[in-house]
Amino acid sequence: MKVLKFGGTSVGSIENIQNVKNIVNDGEKKVIVLSAMSGTTNALVSIANNIAEKSVNDATETINKLHEKYFEVIDSLLQNKAINEEAKNYVTGIFNFLLECTYKTYSQTLANEIVAQGELMSTFMFNGYLKQEGISSALLPALDFMRIDGAKEPNMDYIKSNLSRILKNTGEVDVYITQGFICLDNADAISNLQRGGSDYTATIIGAAILAEEVQIWTDIDGMHNNDPRYVDNTRPISNLSFDEAAELAYFGAKILHPQTVTPVREDNIPVRLKNTMDPDAYGTLISSETPENGIKALAAKDGITAIKIKSGRMLQAHGFLKKVFEIFETYETSIDMITTSEVAVSLTIDDDRNLDKIISELEAFSTIEVDTNQSIVCLVGHGIVNHSETYKLFQILKDVKIRMISYGGSNNNISLLVNANDKINTLRKLNDYLFELVTL
């Protein structure tokens, strides 16, 4: 059995929903993971924020507008009277719940419950549409089997056990439909896998059922060799290894959630990236194979803060780095890049919510310099650290001020920290040399 995930744009219009139906209607049994319709999650986040700010009128206005939009979609999509009425009753129940939330005291738990409603509506409507079209399908409520532990990692034993039970009790159908993104936490409260988490849901399910393949369907034909928002004439990469895909996802390639390949790599379950609007395009196949060496792609991660920690006591001081890392661990702030010398440590973070507290503790034993508005430009490809042409990259970037370099931490990655204002120029210079065959 395969697992197919369709993102918000794939179910964001009547035409796209029809495309999804045509893709899944091939006579093979499969699990379908759906995101909320495009724009819905943003609207739900806005509603939660309005509740936090006690802006009940703004929240109510957004809820009513979204309710009208869903009725329009239902009337266009579901011509069967009984299925149409059932879908309207279902979404009305959800919007009544949202209206009730406007009178509740804000909490993160309440926000998670609000944001979860988008996936619940998209899957219910799509299940009704498949039934209308004569395709046997069934809903598998993700909140009945998808659970994370105290470390916010998937509880695979729980997921495997409960998903197996639910599949067995549901019986044989051609298409099983479930929600991406949403889950329960270790206290059985509604939570989620963060933005882009439907990809993660798909590979977690793929690992749980030992799927033949996991397919991520979106609005672009695979992982591109550079960011098409900033660089012209990018092209999809036909094949990537799990390691290469993980590096690109973590360092800014928006097509994948950063944790997507983690659940499936141990069982060597391939992940294929496909374009809903062009189903015949090859896309990108991610597997354990590494068909070629050298640089395959570039990605950039924005919103980076660089911190230089300087101390005369660092010289030959036992435990200095441990002390530094413990501060970041205390505030649950991960580190992207790090370089060291005898008197200083430079590192980067992408989460600055606790930056002031971190700096305050670091200043107790060191001098701190902070550079905000930075970007990490990442070059990814199998064995690039050992590639004979790699040194030429630094000649290409002779006019770009590079704040930090991470080289050798992985055979598949070279990361450069630059000012955010230099990001696009850096991506284009590297692209011209690497992919447009400009020589030195």
C-alpha distance (Angstrom), angle and dihedral (degrees) to the residues before:
residue distance angle dihedral
M1 . . .
K2 3.81 . .
V3 3.78 128.9 .
L4 3.82 117.0 -139.8
K5 3.80 122.9 -169.0
F6 3.80 121.8 -163.4
G7 3.80 120.2 -165.5
G8 3.78 130.9 -141.9
T9 3.80 96.1 -85.8
S10 3.82 90.1 49.8
V11 3.82 89.0 61.6
G12 3.81 95.2 28.7
S13 3.81 98.5 102.2
I14 3.79 138.9 26.0
E15 3.81 91.2 -109.2
N16 3.79 92.3 51.4
I17 3.80 92.5 47.3
Q18 3.80 88.2 53.1
N19 3.82 89.0 50.6
V20 3.80 89.7 52.8
K21 3.79 90.3 50.9
N22 3.81 90.8 52.6
I23 3.81 91.1 48.9
V24 3.81 95.4 51.2
N25 3.81 95.5 40.6
D26 3.81 97.4 84.5
G27 3.80 100.6 114.1
E28 3.82 94.2 -105.6
K29 3.79 122.5 117.6
K30 3.77 113.5 -113.3
V31 3.77 146.1 156.8
I32 3.82 115.1 -119.0
V33 3.82 119.7 -155.0
L34 3.81 114.4 -163.4
S35 3.78 132.8 -165.3
A36 3.79 123.0 -150.7
M37 3.80 116.1 -82.3
S38 3.80 110.9 -82.9
G39 3.79 111.9 -82.6
T40 3.80 94.4 18.8
T41 3.80 98.5 96.9
N42 3.81 91.3 48.9
A43 3.80 89.7 51.3
L44 3.81 91.8 48.7
V45 3.81 91.4 49.1
S46 3.81 87.9 51.0
I47 3.81 90.1 52.0
A48 3.82 90.9 50.9
N49 3.81 90.5 48.9
N50 3.82 90.6 49.7
I51 3.80 89.5 53.4
A52 3.80 90.4 49.9
E53 3.81 88.7 52.3
K54 3.83 91.7 44.1
S55 3.80 89.7 -119.6
V56 3.80 94.4 146.0
N57 3.81 95.1 164.0
D58 3.82 92.8 53.9
A59 3.80 91.4 47.6
T60 3.81 92.0 48.3
E61 3.81 92.1 49.3
T62 3.83 91.8 52.0
I63 3.81 91.3 46.9
N64 3.81 92.8 51.7
K65 3.81 93.5 47.1
L66 3.80 91.3 49.2
H67 3.81 90.1 48.2
E68 3.82 90.2 54.8
K69 3.80 91.2 48.3
Y70 3.80 92.2 53.3
F71 3.80 92.2 49.0
E72 3.81 88.6 53.5
V73 3.81 90.9 51.1
I74 3.80 91.7 47.8
D75 3.81 92.6 50.4
S76 3.82 91.2 49.7
L77 3.80 95.5 44.0
L78 3.79 106.4 35.2
Q79 3.81 113.8 54.5
N80 3.80 94.2 164.0
K81 3.82 104.3 98.2
A82 3.80 97.4 -143.8
I83 3.83 94.1 45.8
N84 3.81 90.4 45.0
E85 3.79 91.9 52.8
E86 3.80 92.5 45.6
A87 3.81 91.4 52.3
K88 3.81 92.5 48.0
N89 3.80 91.2 50.2
Y90 3.79 90.0 49.9
V91 3.80 96.9 49.9
T92 3.81 91.4 42.0
G93 3.78 87.8 57.4
I94 3.80 89.2 53.3
F95 3.80 93.8 48.3
N96 3.82 90.4 48.2
F97 3.81 87.1 53.8
L98 3.81 89.9 51.0
L99 3.81 90.7 50.9
E100 3.80 89.4 51.6
C101 3.81 88.9 51.9
T102 3.81 90.6 61.6
Y103 3.82 88.5 70.8
K104 3.80 94.4 48.6
T105 3.79 128.6 93.4
Y106 3.79 110.5 -99.7
S107 3.81 119.4 -108.9
Q108 3.77 134.8 154.8
T109 3.79 88.8 -108.3
L110 3.80 90.3 55.8
A111 3.82 90.7 47.8
N112 3.81 90.5 51.8
E113 3.81 90.8 50.7
I114 3.81 90.9 50.7
V115 3.82 95.0 48.1
A116 3.84 91.2 48.2
Q117 3.81 92.9 64.8
G118 3.80 94.9 78.9
E119 3.79 94.9 66.0
L120 3.81 91.4 43.7
M121 3.81 90.9 56.3
S122 3.82 97.2 43.9
T123 3.81 93.3 50.8
F124 3.81 94.2 46.0
M125 3.80 91.8 50.4
F126 3.81 93.8 45.2
N127 3.80 91.7 49.0
G128 3.81 88.9 52.6
Y129 3.80 90.7 48.7
L130 3.81 92.9 52.5
K131 3.81 90.8 49.5
Q132 3.81 89.7 50.2
E133 3.81 88.9 52.4
G134 3.81 92.2 50.9
I135 3.81 96.7 -107.1
S136 3.79 115.0 137.2
S137 3.79 109.3 -123.9
A138 3.78 142.0 153.7
L139 3.80 136.6 -162.7
L140 3.79 119.2 -118.0
P141 3.83 105.5 -164.8
A142 3.80 106.0 -135.6
L143 3.80 91.1 -150.5
D144 3.82 87.7 64.8
F145 3.80 93.6 63.0
M146 3.83 113.7 5.3
R147 3.81 110.4 93.9
I148 3.81 137.5 158.0
D149 3.79 126.7 -152.8
G150 3.80 130.8 -129.9
A151 3.81 90.5 -78.6
K152 3.84 89.2 53.2
E153 3.80 90.8 -112.2
P154 3.82 121.6 132.5
N155 3.81 112.3 -88.3
M156 3.79 94.0 -133.4
D157 3.81 97.2 -177.1
Y158 3.81 90.6 53.8
I159 3.81 92.3 43.9
K160 3.81 95.1 48.5
S161 3.79 93.8 46.5
N162 3.79 96.7 47.1
L163 3.79 97.0 39.1
S164 3.80 90.7 50.9
R165 3.80 90.4 50.7
I166 3.81 93.0 47.9
L167 3.80 93.6 47.9
K168 3.79 90.1 50.0
N169 3.81 93.6 49.0
T170 3.82 93.7 44.1
G171 3.78 93.9 60.3
E172 3.79 131.0 -148.7
V173 3.80 119.5 -29.1
D174 3.78 132.7 146.0
V175 3.80 97.2 -121.4
Y176 3.79 128.0 33.5
I177 3.82 111.9 -165.2
T178 3.78 125.9 -159.1
Q179 3.78 140.3 162.4
G180 3.76 124.0 -96.7
F181 3.80 124.6 -148.1
I182 3.82 99.2 23.1
C183 3.79 126.8 95.6
L184 3.79 144.0 143.1
D185 3.78 122.3 -95.2
N186 3.81 125.5 -135.0
A187 3.81 89.7 -83.6
D188 3.84 91.7 52.3
A189 3.81 92.9 -110.0
I190 3.81 119.0 137.2
S191 3.80 110.9 -93.4
N192 3.80 136.8 152.1
L193 3.81 144.6 -134.6
Q194 3.84 93.4 -114.9
R195 3.80 127.3 -108.1
G196 3.79 112.8 -26.9
G197 3.78 88.7 19.2
S198 3.80 95.0 135.5
D199 3.82 87.9 78.7
Y200 3.79 87.8 55.0
T201 3.81 91.4 47.9
A202 3.81 89.6 54.4
T203 3.80 95.5 52.9
I204 3.82 92.3 42.7
I205 3.81 88.1 55.4
G206 3.80 89.9 43.3
A207 3.79 90.5 55.5
A208 3.81 92.4 43.9
I209 3.83 93.8 55.3
L210 3.84 96.1 30.2
A211 3.79 90.2 -120.1
E212 3.78 123.0 -155.3
E213 3.81 89.4 -127.6
V214 3.79 140.8 -16.0
Q215 3.81 116.4 -135.5
I216 3.81 123.0 -161.9
W217 3.81 109.0 -159.4
T218 3.79 117.1 -164.6
D219 3.82 140.1 142.4
I220 3.81 98.0 -80.8
D221 3.80 129.0 67.2
G222 3.79 99.4 -114.3
M223 3.79 137.4 -58.0
H224 3.82 109.1 -32.6
N225 3.79 126.5 -141.2
N226 3.81 90.9 -120.8
D227 3.79 139.4 7.1
P228 3.84 107.0 -72.8
R229 3.82 90.3 -158.5
Y230 3.80 90.2 69.4
V231 3.81 106.9 18.5
D232 3.81 127.5 57.2
N233 3.79 125.6 -133.5
T234 3.78 98.1 19.9
R235 3.78 116.4 164.7
P236 3.79 136.5 -153.8
I237 3.79 119.0 -99.7
S238 3.79 110.7 -126.2
N239 3.81 97.7 -153.6
L240 3.79 135.7 20.1
S241 3.77 133.1 171.5
F242 3.80 120.4 -123.4
D243 3.81 89.1 -107.4
E244 3.80 93.7 51.5
A245 3.80 93.3 46.9
A246 3.80 92.0 48.2
E247 3.81 91.7 51.9
L248 3.81 92.7 48.9
A249 3.80 93.5 46.8
Y250 3.80 93.0 49.2
F251 3.79 94.1 46.4
G252 3.76 98.4 51.5
A253 3.83 114.4 -69.3
K254 3.81 97.1 139.8
I255 3.79 96.3 -160.2
L256 3.83 91.7 81.0
H257 3.80 135.5 44.7
P258 3.84 106.2 -119.3
Q259 3.82 93.3 -116.2
T260 3.81 96.7 45.0
V261 3.80 99.9 111.1
T262 3.81 96.7 39.5
P263 3.84 98.7 86.8
V264 3.83 96.1 47.2
R265 3.79 105.3 38.4
E266 3.82 95.7 80.9
D267 3.82 91.5 56.3
N268 3.82 91.8 39.1
I269 3.80 93.4 -123.5
P270 3.82 106.6 166.3
V271 3.79 121.5 -127.2
R272 3.79 118.2 -148.6
L273 3.82 123.3 -163.6
K274 3.81 112.7 -149.1
N275 3.81 139.4 177.2
T276 3.82 116.1 -121.0
M277 3.82 89.9 -157.8
D278 3.82 92.5 50.8
P279 3.81 107.2 30.6
D280 3.81 94.1 171.1
A281 3.83 93.6 60.2
Y282 3.81 112.6 106.5
G283 3.80 94.9 -128.8
T284 3.81 118.4 -176.6
L285 3.80 126.8 -45.6
I286 3.82 115.8 -153.3
S287 3.79 115.5 -162.8
S288 3.79 143.5 130.9
E289 3.81 90.5 -81.0
T290 3.82 120.2 105.8
P291 3.82 102.8 -166.6
E292 3.82 96.5 175.2
N293 3.79 142.8 14.4
G294 3.79 129.1 -130.9
I295 3.79 135.9 59.3
K296 3.80 112.7 -33.0
A297 3.77 104.7 168.9
L298 3.79 149.4 3.2
A299 3.79 128.6 -140.0
A300 3.78 135.5 174.8
K301 3.78 131.6 -148.1
D302 3.80 117.8 -157.6
G303 3.79 133.3 -161.5
I304 3.79 94.3 53.2
T305 3.81 124.1 159.3
A306 3.82 119.7 -159.3
I307 3.80 119.4 -152.3
K308 3.80 124.1 -167.5
I309 3.81 113.7 -160.3
K310 3.79 111.6 -164.5
S311 3.79 126.6 -177.3
G312 3.79 134.8 157.7
R313 3.78 87.1 -147.5
M314 3.81 90.1 63.5
L315 3.80 90.8 77.5
Q316 3.81 103.9 108.4
A317 3.83 89.2 -24.3
H318 3.78 112.8 155.9
G319 3.81 113.4 -133.5
F320 3.81 98.4 11.9
L321 3.82 95.6 124.3
K322 3.80 91.0 43.6
K323 3.79 89.2 56.0
V324 3.81 90.9 50.1
F325 3.80 94.5 47.9
E326 3.80 93.0 47.8
I327 3.81 89.9 60.5
F328 3.80 91.7 54.9
E329 3.80 90.3 45.4
T330 3.81 90.8 52.1
Y331 3.79 90.0 57.6
E332 3.83 94.1 40.3
T333 3.79 91.5 -121.0
S334 3.79 117.0 148.8
I335 3.80 123.7 -144.7
D336 3.82 120.5 -131.6
M337 3.83 103.5 -174.4
I338 3.78 133.7 11.9
T339 3.82 136.3 -176.7
T340 3.78 127.9 177.2
S341 3.80 140.2 -161.5
E342 3.78 132.8 174.3
V343 3.80 92.8 -85.0
A344 3.81 106.5 23.3
V345 3.77 146.4 38.7
S346 3.81 121.4 -154.2
L347 3.77 120.1 -166.4
T348 3.77 140.7 160.7
I349 3.80 134.9 -134.9
D350 3.80 132.3 -173.8
D351 3.81 96.4 -158.7
D352 3.80 112.8 69.2
R353 3.81 98.7 169.4
N354 3.82 91.3 111.8
L355 3.80 97.2 30.1
D356 3.81 95.1 119.5
K357 3.81 92.2 51.9
I358 3.81 92.0 46.3
I359 3.80 92.3 50.2
S360 3.79 91.4 47.5
E361 3.81 91.6 56.2
L362 3.81 94.1 43.0
E363 3.80 91.5 51.1
A364 3.80 89.4 62.4
F365 3.81 89.2 77.0
S366 3.83 107.5 11.1
T367 3.80 147.1 33.7
I368 3.80 113.6 -102.5
E369 3.80 131.7 -150.7
V370 3.81 118.8 -174.9
D371 3.81 127.3 -163.2
T372 3.79 116.0 -172.1
N373 3.82 129.5 -173.9
Q374 3.80 94.2 50.2
S375 3.82 131.1 146.7
I376 3.79 132.2 -153.4
V377 3.79 113.9 -138.6
C378 3.78 109.5 -160.8
L379 3.83 127.3 -161.4
V380 3.79 113.4 -160.2
G381 3.79 133.3 -170.2
H382 3.77 139.1 119.0
G383 3.80 112.2 -78.4
I384 3.81 95.5 -6.8
V385 3.81 93.2 144.3
N386 3.80 88.3 64.9
H387 3.79 97.1 38.8
S388 3.80 114.5 123.8
E389 3.83 94.3 -132.2
T390 3.80 98.2 47.5
Y391 3.82 94.7 98.4
K392 3.81 90.1 65.4
L393 3.81 90.3 69.5
F394 3.77 90.3 76.9
Q395 3.79 91.3 52.5
I396 3.80 89.0 53.5
L397 3.81 90.1 53.7
K398 3.80 98.2 44.6
D399 3.82 90.3 122.4
V400 3.81 95.1 48.2
K401 3.79 119.8 87.5
I402 3.80 105.7 -128.3
R403 3.80 112.7 -159.7
M404 3.83 97.9 -171.8
I405 3.81 139.6 -0.9
S406 3.80 128.0 -152.8
Y407 3.80 107.2 -162.1
G408 3.78 126.1 160.3
G409 3.78 99.6 14.4
S410 3.80 86.7 106.5
N411 3.79 130.8 14.9
N412 3.80 88.2 -136.6
N413 3.80 102.2 49.9
I414 3.79 142.2 58.7
S415 3.81 114.0 180.0
L416 3.80 126.4 -164.8
L417 3.79 125.3 -167.8
V418 3.79 113.4 -145.9
N419 3.76 136.6 162.7
A420 3.79 109.8 -84.5
N421 3.80 89.4 -119.2
D422 3.83 88.7 62.2
K423 3.81 95.9 47.8
I424 3.80 99.2 94.2
N425 3.81 93.1 43.6
T426 3.81 89.6 50.0
L427 3.80 93.1 49.7
R428 3.80 91.4 48.7
K429 3.81 95.7 46.3
L430 3.78 91.7 49.9
N431 3.80 91.5 44.3
D432 3.80 92.5 52.6
Y433 3.78 91.4 53.2
L434 3.79 100.0 37.9
F435 3.80 102.6 38.5
E436 3.79 107.6 15.6
L437 3.81 94.0 51.7
V438 3.79 96.5 -121.9
T439 3.80 107.4 165.0
L440 3.78 130.4 -148.1
